[in-house]
Amino acid sequence: MKDKGFTYTEVLVALIIVVIGFILIFNMSFVALSTGSYNKDLMSAKEISSSLLDSLKALPYTDNLLQDDGDTTDLTYISNPDHIYQLVGHDDDQDDRIDEEIYNHIDDDNDGKIDEDLKKFSVVINIADNVPLVDTKTISVIVYWKYHGVTRKVMMQGIKRRF
């Protein structure tokens, strides 16, 4: 008479299948968390670059921040920038302002904190005079950061014309 039940081989195969399933689920969870972190950084970088570009376009045409270093070919490069800043990445001090402090070891916003949440994002501003037309400036804002050891960047450009 045959005993009813599972053999050791059947139990072992079922256990291996369950373990492989758990490994796959764990791996998918890790990828989802990692992607969420990257997307948060990407959205912050886009917000920083868009906000800064709008602020720069609102400045007078002759403002010091809109001065070109003479190199009109460097609009897309983070090396040899016209202006560079390291900014606060998030509103960690809960004052409803993002990126109000420049990395300079000074309490720029008078909130009692110096350079809070630094070294996440850096910003490069490149200006090209008379590009694409005479009496215009092309403004390039590049926000970059390290993500898993790789430099990521977001770039936005706008044109300011002399009025």
C-alpha positions as CSV (number, residue, x, y, z in Angstrom):
1,M,0.0,0.0,0.0
2,K,1.3,3.4,-1.0
3,D,1.5,6.2,1.6
4,K,-0.2,9.4,0.7
5,G,1.8,12.7,0.8
6,F,4.6,14.5,-0.9
7,T,8.0,13.2,-1.6
8,Y,11.1,15.0,-0.5
9,T,11.8,15.9,-4.1
10,E,8.4,17.5,-4.6
11,V,8.8,19.5,-1.4
12,L,12.3,20.6,-2.4
13,V,11.2,21.7,-5.9
14,A,8.2,23.7,-4.4
15,L,10.5,25.3,-1.9
16,I,13.0,26.4,-4.6
17,I,10.1,27.9,-6.7
18,V,8.9,29.9,-3.7
19,V,12.4,31.1,-2.8
20,I,12.9,32.3,-6.5
21,G,9.6,34.1,-6.3
22,F,10.6,35.9,-3.2
23,I,13.9,36.9,-4.7
24,L,12.2,38.3,-7.8
25,I,9.7,40.3,-5.7
26,F,12.4,41.7,-3.5
27,N,14.4,42.7,-6.6
28,M,11.4,44.5,-8.1
29,S,10.8,46.3,-4.8
30,F,14.4,47.5,-4.7
31,V,14.2,48.7,-8.4
32,A,10.9,50.6,-7.7
33,L,12.4,52.3,-4.6
34,S,15.5,53.3,-6.5
35,T,13.5,54.6,-9.5
36,G,11.3,56.6,-7.1
37,S,14.4,58.3,-5.6
38,Y,15.8,59.1,-9.0
39,N,12.4,60.5,-10.2
40,K,12.2,62.7,-7.1
41,D,15.7,64.1,-7.9
42,L,14.8,64.6,-11.5
43,M,11.7,66.5,-10.7
44,S,13.6,68.7,-8.2
45,A,16.2,69.4,-10.8
46,K,13.6,70.4,-13.3
47,E,11.9,72.7,-10.8
48,I,15.2,74.3,-9.9
49,S,16.2,74.9,-13.5
50,S,12.8,76.2,-14.6
51,S,12.5,78.6,-11.6
52,L,16.1,79.9,-12.0
53,L,15.6,80.3,-15.8
54,D,12.5,82.4,-15.2
55,S,14.3,84.5,-12.6
56,L,17.2,85.1,-14.9
57,K,14.9,86.1,-17.8
58,A,13.2,88.6,-15.5
59,L,16.6,90.4,-14.8
60,P,17.6,93.5,-16.7
61,Y,19.5,92.7,-19.9
62,T,22.8,94.2,-18.5
63,D,22.6,92.5,-15.1
64,N,25.9,90.9,-13.9
65,L,24.3,87.4,-13.8
66,L,23.6,87.8,-17.6
67,Q,27.2,88.6,-18.6
68,D,28.9,86.2,-21.0
69,D,32.5,85.1,-20.5
70,G,33.0,85.5,-24.3
71,D,32.7,81.8,-25.1
72,T,29.4,81.3,-27.0
73,T,30.0,77.6,-27.6
74,D,29.8,76.5,-23.9
75,L,26.0,76.7,-23.5
76,T,25.6,72.9,-22.9
77,Y,28.8,72.3,-20.8
78,I,29.2,72.1,-17.1
79,S,32.9,72.6,-17.4
80,N,34.1,76.3,-17.8
81,P,30.8,77.8,-16.8
82,D,29.9,81.5,-16.8
83,H,28.4,81.1,-13.3
84,I,28.3,78.1,-10.9
85,Y,26.4,77.6,-7.6
86,Q,25.7,74.7,-5.3
87,L,22.1,75.0,-4.0
88,V,19.9,73.6,-1.3
89,G,18.0,70.7,-2.8
90,H,14.8,70.7,-0.9
91,D,12.8,72.8,1.6
92,D,14.2,71.1,4.6
93,D,13.7,74.0,6.9
94,Q,10.0,74.1,6.1
95,D,9.9,77.8,5.2
96,D,8.1,77.2,1.8
97,R,11.2,78.2,-0.1
98,I,13.3,75.9,-2.1
99,D,16.9,76.6,-3.0
100,E,17.2,79.9,-1.1
101,E,20.7,79.3,0.0
102,I,23.9,79.3,-2.0
103,Y,26.7,77.1,-0.9
104,N,28.9,79.7,0.8
105,H,28.9,78.8,4.5
106,I,26.7,81.8,5.3
107,D,23.1,81.9,6.6
108,D,21.7,83.6,3.4
109,D,18.1,83.3,4.4
110,N,18.5,84.2,8.1
111,D,16.8,81.0,9.3
112,G,19.5,80.1,11.7
113,K,20.8,77.3,9.5
114,I,23.8,77.4,7.3
115,D,23.7,75.8,3.9
116,E,21.1,73.2,4.9
117,D,20.8,70.0,2.8
118,L,23.7,70.9,0.6
119,K,25.8,69.2,-2.1
120,K,22.8,67.5,-3.8
121,F,22.4,69.8,-6.7
122,S,24.8,72.1,-8.5
123,V,23.8,74.8,-11.0
124,V,25.7,76.1,-13.9
125,I,24.6,79.2,-15.8
126,N,26.0,79.8,-19.2
127,I,25.2,82.9,-21.3
128,A,25.9,83.5,-24.9
129,D,25.6,87.1,-26.2
130,N,24.1,87.7,-29.6
131,V,23.0,84.1,-30.0
132,P,20.8,83.3,-32.0
133,L,20.3,87.0,-33.0
134,V,21.9,90.3,-32.4
135,D,20.7,92.0,-29.1
136,T,19.7,88.6,-27.6
137,K,21.2,86.4,-25.0
138,T,20.8,82.7,-24.8
139,I,20.6,81.7,-21.2
140,S,21.4,78.0,-20.4
141,V,20.7,76.7,-16.9
142,I,22.1,73.2,-16.1
143,V,21.3,71.5,-12.9
144,Y,23.4,68.5,-12.1
145,W,23.8,66.0,-9.3
146,K,25.4,62.5,-8.6
147,Y,23.1,59.5,-8.6
148,H,24.7,56.2,-7.8
149,G,28.1,57.7,-8.8
150,V,26.9,58.9,-12.2
151,T,26.5,62.6,-13.0
152,R,22.9,63.4,-14.1
153,K,21.8,66.7,-15.5
154,V,18.8,68.7,-16.5
155,M,19.3,71.6,-18.9
156,M,16.8,74.4,-19.8
157,Q,17.5,77.3,-22.2
158,G,15.7,80.6,-22.8
159,I,16.3,83.7,-24.9
160,K,16.3,87.2,-23.5
161,R,16.2,90.1,-25.9
162,R,17.1,93.7,-25.3
163,F,14.1,95.9,-25.1
